[in-house]
């Protein structure tokens, strides 16, 4: 019923999942299970599940995931002060990277529903334990959690971000271990401990950054690709003949953002401007100029000025903490929203509204 309610509300807000996106998701499930599409069909048939129903369930999962993302963007706010406080708490404690599989139960579940849920979660646990399917693939295929398509990944959590009962269990677990079924307010869960780390020893992250200049000649209806290529070839020949790159960029570059600075792009990671640009920059020596290359923007030449190793640990940590806080807040807010949906459906049914979402479920 809850899935129907969410899918119906998503449709009302204009959320749609196209056939190509759905096909890609189904192919991804097959790959995660290490089988072809035909083999997946056969496996589902052996379990009494039609391929059409399976596709529809994946469509529903993608739809709900997209609605959650939209919901999070509009309702979840995270302050810098919250991030600072979380980082301070992490620095003095253990952090756990977790993943889970949820077999959901409705509120007020009957004994039969509980027994069915327990049988299903025990079956999934058996598949994982026997290595017939890895945990992430099992999450995609069986979990009722909104993060199922992410392999059930919960990210890094400090002890105070984990329910007390689960925190006690984690203390005796080893990385890679899966425990459960565990009964929680939403249903039965399987919990996987992916990694453990000391908050004060979070891994440092160093990246290579490049300082470079470029000259762009755009391809336009007035200046076609051949004309643009001829122009960039001429500009490179001038530089090879001794002209100053900065001066040529100021005179002739068609990138309005960098032209006045002589094409200066500042410091950036190799992939910042796309694969073609990254390949050109990383393949140069400091001071050298690339051959002309094409991107969606037009024809370029680039001069690499310098490179450096940059410690981005702080920025990375803040990004991870922001994501963790966002996930927790989204979970809390979305659960409240689901309660509102249930309430609306209940009122509609009580009022005899035959079109109430999930009325038949």
ABEGO torsion letter per residue (X at the ends): XAAAAAAAAAAAAGBBBBAAAAAAAAAAAAAAAGBBAAAAAAAAAAAGBBAAAAAAAAAAAAAAAAAAAAAAAAABBBBAAAAAAAAAAAAABBBBBBBBBBBBBBBGBBAAAAAAAAAAAAAAAAAAAAGABBAAAAAAAABABAAAAAGGBAEBBBAAABBAAAAAAAAABBBGBBBOBBBBAAEBBBBBBABBBBAAABBBBBBBBBBBBBBBBBBBAABBAAAAAAAAAAAAAAAAAGBBAAAAAAAABABAAAAAAGGBAEBBBAAAAEAAAAAAAAABBBGBBBBBBBBAAEBBBBBBABBBBBBAAAAAAAAAAAAAAAAAAAAAAAAAAAAAAAAAAAAAAAAGBAABBGAAX
